[in-house]
Amino acid sequence: MTTPPPPPRLPGLRFAFGTLSVLPVEVSRWDRETARGGMLCAPLVGVVLGCAAAAVALVLLLLGAGPLLAAVAAAAVPAALTRGLHLDGLADTADGLGSGKPAEDALRIMKQSDIGPFGVIALVLVLLAQIAALAQLYDGSWARGALATVVSAAAARLALTLAARTGVPAARPEGLGAAVAGVVPVPGAVAVALAVTGVAAAAGALLGTDDLARTALAVLAALGAAELLLRHCVRRFGGVTGDVFGGLAETAATTALVVLSLG
């Protein structure tokens, strides 16, 4: 008699890496419980992608590349490791919001495969802001550049955890947005946010007291900016979609990088 294979371990973690990255992780369960675990683990995906991006940037610096090229690499690696998932969501969300159409028409525009003028503008400005901030950080200190790369990636995924909290509806009955909308209890989302902020601040403290405060502020500012966008999207579209989640991630990452580059 053949013994059945054991069920996959840590289904929530597998869900997080399988849906938020291109890493070869099989997602075998799509139920609400697994989605809840996955969204609670989302910042861990950001840490892994951020570390990969920082490693590439630091190797380039070691080989004699300038801070601008390191910054481009630090922005490109997370995009590559997600197949541009969040950037695509940002562009579609910008097109939907910029259309000025009612919710149903705006959602239809967001599902189209092409990118409109609002999406192009959003992509260009966000990528320019990210690269400019990263270039300044890597130019000043390789350690601060690497820290900012990891912290911004984690903050981006933390914004997804908070956006998947109870009370935030889905705009459509299908898609990734519907699968994860409202799955995270508010206390769980707050606990993860506090944990990520605390760990980020502790990492910043290794570089100095000012970096401790600036890193914590960067995470909080990233969550604030993402929350403003989330509320606007819920008002305009009636809820969240997979594209909205992508827009939230890029908004949070950009805000964190801008704050870290100040001062």
Helices and strands as residue ranges (DSSP letters): H 11-20, H 32-40, H 42-62, H 67-80, H 85-99, H 103-111, H 117-140, H 142-163, H 176-180, H 186-205, H 209-237, H 242-261
